[in-house]
């Protein structure tokens, strides 16, 4: 098989949670540009419609499903809705997430639960449901989890403290490794992308507070852009990564290498 064919996603279907903006939309664009049919989910219908119009304007076949992953009972019906439209899910991107800035000693318990439930529990439920309903029966799948460099290292004390977020993303890291081992015999690969600091609605408060610090500790002296995740997402979603599983790849301008 030639290299172009290895990266080609024509005929594949991708489901991206939190796909209406930010990193999720960037990944949806990338997979769609390579030929995949794309389903995106998010809580807000208006943002989903804007994202759908954007994707369709570039020639990408897109389905939108309004869904709140904090409601665990909503996961199976949402996945079934995608399967009703596309019949299978080849690629799952677990991107939806939340953060909460507070010192560990003052972190509200309800905020802890919210972050852990969305960033970790929902990743488990999405993977379990898509696995059982589509990937395991077909003996094929690509799962891409969005971790974070915050799940690999401690946060610089000059930046916003985000203990629940860091803990949840550390959980995603080992969830990725564990599921990769458990599901390898099904022909399913499970990998994670660990972004550094990318401008987004979720990260803006930290950037406003500590942009100078971020630049100081990032060897490439810049933030992530609208294009920096695309190539890696396509690699991990495609047959070019058929022998890559259980890996956590930082996309951070070298920050965790310091």
C-alpha positions as CSV (number, residue, x, y, z in Angstrom):
1,X,0.0,0.0,0.0
2,X,1.4,3.4,-0.9
3,X,1.8,6.2,1.6
4,X,-1.1,8.3,0.2
5,X,-3.4,5.3,0.6
6,X,-2.2,4.7,4.2
7,X,-3.4,8.2,5.2
8,X,-6.6,8.2,3.1
9,X,-9.7,8.2,5.3
10,X,-12.2,7.9,2.4
11,X,-15.1,5.7,3.5
12,X,-14.3,6.0,7.2
13,X,-16.7,7.6,9.8
14,X,-15.3,9.7,12.7
15,X,-17.2,10.8,15.8
16,X,-15.7,13.7,17.7
17,X,-17.0,14.8,21.0
18,X,-16.7,18.5,21.8
19,X,-16.4,19.0,18.0
20,X,-18.1,22.4,17.6
21,X,-15.1,24.6,18.3
22,X,-11.4,24.7,19.3
23,X,-9.3,21.5,19.1
24,X,-12.3,19.3,18.4
25,X,-13.3,21.3,15.3
26,X,-9.6,21.4,14.2
27,X,-9.5,17.6,14.3
28,X,-12.9,17.3,12.6
29,X,-11.6,19.5,9.8
30,X,-8.5,17.4,9.5
31,X,-10.3,14.0,9.3
32,X,-12.9,15.4,6.9
33,X,-10.2,16.9,4.6
34,X,-8.8,13.4,4.3
35,X,-12.1,12.0,3.3
36,X,-13.8,10.9,6.5
37,X,-17.5,11.5,7.1
38,X,-17.7,13.4,10.4
39,X,-20.2,13.4,13.3
40,X,-19.6,16.1,15.9
41,X,-21.3,16.4,19.3
42,X,-21.5,19.3,21.8
43,X,-23.9,20.8,24.3
44,X,-24.9,23.9,22.4
45,X,-27.0,23.6,19.3
46,X,-26.0,27.0,18.0
47,X,-22.3,26.3,18.1
48,X,-22.9,22.9,16.4
49,X,-24.8,24.5,13.6
50,X,-22.0,27.1,13.0
51,X,-19.5,24.3,13.0
52,X,-21.6,22.2,10.6
53,X,-21.9,25.1,8.2
54,X,-18.2,25.7,8.4
55,X,-17.4,22.0,7.6
56,X,-19.9,21.7,4.9
57,X,-18.5,24.9,3.3
58,X,-15.3,23.0,2.8
59,X,-17.0,20.0,1.3
60,X,-17.0,17.8,4.5
61,X,-20.0,15.6,5.2
62,X,-21.0,16.5,8.7
63,X,-23.7,15.3,11.2
64,X,-24.3,17.2,14.4
65,X,-25.8,15.7,17.6
66,X,-26.6,17.9,20.6
67,X,-25.4,16.0,23.7
68,X,-24.3,16.7,27.2
69,X,-21.7,14.0,28.3
70,X,-22.3,14.9,31.9
71,X,-25.5,13.0,31.5
72,X,-24.2,9.4,31.3
73,X,-27.5,8.0,30.2
74,X,-27.3,10.1,27.0
75,X,-24.2,8.3,25.7
76,X,-25.7,5.2,24.2
77,X,-28.6,7.0,22.4
78,X,-26.2,9.5,21.0
79,X,-23.9,6.8,19.6
80,X,-26.9,4.9,18.2
81,X,-28.0,8.1,16.4
82,X,-24.7,8.4,14.7
83,X,-24.7,4.7,13.8
84,X,-28.3,5.1,12.4
85,X,-26.9,7.7,10.0
86,X,-23.5,6.2,9.1
87,X,-23.9,2.5,10.1
88,X,-20.4,2.3,11.7
89,X,-17.9,4.4,13.6
90,X,-14.3,3.8,12.6
91,X,-12.7,6.6,14.5
92,X,-13.6,8.0,17.9
93,X,-12.0,11.2,19.1
94,X,-12.7,11.8,22.9
95,X,-12.1,15.6,23.0
96,X,-14.9,17.1,25.1
97,X,-13.5,18.5,28.4
98,X,-13.7,21.0,31.1
99,X,-11.3,22.8,33.5
100,X,-11.6,24.5,36.9
101,X,-9.0,26.9,38.3
102,X,-8.6,26.8,42.1
103,X,-5.9,26.0,44.6
104,X,-6.1,22.4,45.8
105,X,-6.9,23.4,49.3
106,X,-9.9,25.4,48.2
107,X,-11.1,23.4,45.2
108,X,-14.9,22.8,45.4
109,X,-16.0,19.2,45.5
110,X,-18.8,19.7,43.0
111,X,-16.3,21.2,40.5
112,X,-14.0,18.2,41.0
113,X,-16.8,15.8,40.1
114,X,-17.7,17.9,37.1
115,X,-14.2,17.8,35.7
116,X,-13.5,14.2,36.5
117,X,-16.9,13.1,35.1
118,X,-16.5,14.9,31.8
119,X,-12.7,14.5,31.2
120,X,-12.4,10.9,32.4
121,X,-15.7,9.1,33.0
122,X,-17.1,10.2,29.7
123,X,-14.0,9.0,27.9
124,X,-14.5,5.6,29.4
125,X,-18.2,5.5,28.5
126,X,-17.8,6.7,25.0
127,X,-15.0,4.2,24.3
128,X,-17.0,1.4,25.9
129,X,-20.1,2.2,24.0
130,X,-18.6,2.7,20.6
131,X,-16.4,-0.3,21.1
132,X,-19.3,-2.6,21.9
133,X,-21.7,-1.3,19.2
134,X,-19.3,-0.9,16.3
135,X,-15.5,-1.4,16.7
136,X,-15.4,-4.8,18.5
137,X,-17.9,-6.5,16.3
138,X,-16.0,-5.2,13.2
139,X,-12.6,-5.9,14.6
140,X,-11.4,-2.4,13.6
141,X,-11.2,0.9,15.3
142,X,-9.1,4.0,16.0
143,X,-9.6,5.7,19.3
144,X,-7.9,9.1,19.9
145,X,-8.1,10.6,23.4
146,X,-7.3,14.2,24.1
147,X,-5.0,14.2,27.2
148,X,-2.9,17.2,28.0
149,X,0.7,18.0,29.1
150,X,-1.0,18.8,32.4
151,X,-1.5,15.1,32.8
152,X,2.2,14.5,32.3
153,X,3.8,17.1,34.5
154,X,2.9,19.4,37.4
155,X,1.7,22.9,36.7
156,X,4.2,25.7,37.0
157,X,3.2,27.6,40.2
158,X,3.1,30.9,38.3
159,X,0.2,29.5,36.2
160,X,-3.4,28.9,37.2
161,X,-3.7,25.9,39.5
162,X,-6.0,23.2,38.0
163,X,-5.6,20.1,40.2
164,X,-8.8,18.3,39.0
165,X,-8.0,18.9,35.4
166,X,-4.5,17.7,35.8
167,X,-5.7,14.6,37.7
168,X,-8.3,13.8,35.0
169,X,-5.8,14.1,32.2
170,X,-3.3,11.9,34.1
171,X,-6.2,9.4,34.2
172,X,-6.7,9.7,30.5
173,X,-3.0,8.9,29.9
174,X,-3.2,5.6,31.8
175,X,-6.7,4.8,30.5
176,X,-5.2,5.1,27.0
177,X,-2.4,2.7,27.8
178,X,-4.6,0.2,29.5
179,X,-7.3,0.1,26.9
180,X,-4.7,-0.1,24.1
181,X,-3.4,-3.4,25.7
182,X,-6.9,-4.8,26.4
183,X,-8.3,-4.1,23.0
184,X,-5.3,-4.8,20.8
185,X,-6.6,-8.2,19.8
186,X,-9.7,-6.6,18.4
187,X,-7.7,-4.6,15.9
188,X,-8.5,-1.4,17.8
189,X,-5.7,1.1,18.4
190,X,-5.9,3.5,21.3
191,X,-3.6,6.6,21.5
192,X,-3.7,10.0,23.0
193,X,-2.7,13.5,22.0
194,X,-1.4,15.7,24.8
195,X,-1.7,19.3,23.7
196,X,0.3,22.1,25.2
197,X,-1.2,25.6,25.4
198,X,-3.6,26.3,22.5
199,X,-5.8,29.4,22.5
200,X,-9.4,28.3,23.3
201,X,-12.4,29.3,25.4
202,X,-11.2,26.9,28.2
203,X,-7.5,28.1,28.2
204,X,-8.1,31.8,27.7
205,X,-8.1,32.6,31.5
206,X,-4.7,30.9,31.9
207,X,-3.2,32.6,28.9
208,X,-4.4,36.0,30.1
209,X,-2.8,35.4,33.5
210,X,0.4,33.7,32.5
211,X,1.2,34.2,28.8
212,X,4.7,35.6,29.6
213,X,5.4,32.5,31.7
214,X,4.1,30.2,29.0
215,X,6.4,31.7,26.5
216,X,9.3,31.6,28.9
217,X,9.0,27.8,29.5
218,X,8.1,26.8,25.9
219,X,11.2,26.2,23.8
220,X,9.4,27.2,20.5
221,X,8.2,30.5,22.1
222,X,4.7,30.3,20.8
223,X,1.2,28.9,21.4
224,X,-0.4,26.1,19.4
225,X,-2.2,27.1,16.2
226,X,-5.3,26.0,14.2
227,X,-3.1,23.6,12.3
228,X,-0.8,22.0,14.8
229,X,-2.9,19.0,15.7
230,X,-4.1,18.1,12.2
231,X,-1.2,16.0,11.0
232,X,-1.0,13.9,14.2
233,X,-4.8,13.4,14.3
234,X,-4.8,12.1,10.7
235,X,-1.9,9.8,11.5
236,X,-3.6,8.3,14.5
237,X,-6.9,8.0,12.7
238,X,-5.5,6.3,9.6
239,X,-4.0,2.9,8.6
240,X,-0.6,4.6,8.8
241,X,-0.7,4.1,12.5
242,X,-1.9,0.4,12.4
243,X,1.1,-0.7,14.6
244,X,1.0,2.3,17.0
245,X,-1.1,1.9,20.1
246,X,-0.9,3.0,23.7
247,X,1.1,6.0,22.9
248,X,0.8,9.6,24.4
249,X,2.2,12.2,22.0
250,X,2.8,15.7,23.3
251,X,2.1,18.6,20.9
252,X,3.5,21.4,23.0
253,X,6.4,23.2,21.3
254,X,8.8,21.2,23.5
255,X,7.5,22.3,26.9
256,X,7.5,18.9,28.6
257,X,11.0,18.3,27.3
258,X,12.4,21.1,29.5
